[in-house]
Amino acid sequence: MAEVRVFVCGDNTATIICPACNAAKTISAEPYRTKKNLIRVRCRCNEIFSLRLDFRDHYRKETSLPGTYSITTPEKVGGGVIHIRNISREGIGFTVTGLHHLEKGLELILKFRLDDKQKTKLEKKAIVRLVEKNYIGCQFIKTAVEEKALGFYLRP
């Protein structure tokens, strides 16, 4: 059974597209806001698939980009190579190889290039919000310098 991930818009609607026939239907996502599991859907073409509604404030793009990090929190030293798995306007998720000393609350500087036509070079300040083994989730500290390039890159 196929799984379809749908981003919920600001007006609490989601447009579902059947993976078999490409039929589209817009639904209200409000009744599903508290559901954690997949929703089973049957299309009018009788295709059955699983639906996962994404209620994030900002679209998160899956990616595969190399980069580096350095810790800027006082009394902490370190840095290394990262592999960026996903990115949004508000944050980033990446993996590190080997041993690391990253923990919640640390401030980082992340340097990487987007895989757009211009190979845009970004340097973002971020705070570590999630550490799960070698997967790190960070929230960007607001800077408007690269917002235009990143916003264009993140268009679905």
Buried (B, 14 or more C-beta within 10 A) or exposed (E): EEEBEBBBEEEBEBEBEBEEEEEEEEBEBEEBEEEEEBBEBEBEEEBEBBBBBEEEEEEBBEBEBEBBBEBBBEEBEEBBEBBBBBBBBBBBBBBBEEEBEBEEEBBBBBBBEBEEEEEBEBEBBBBBEEBEEBEBBBBBEEEEEBEEBBEEBBEE
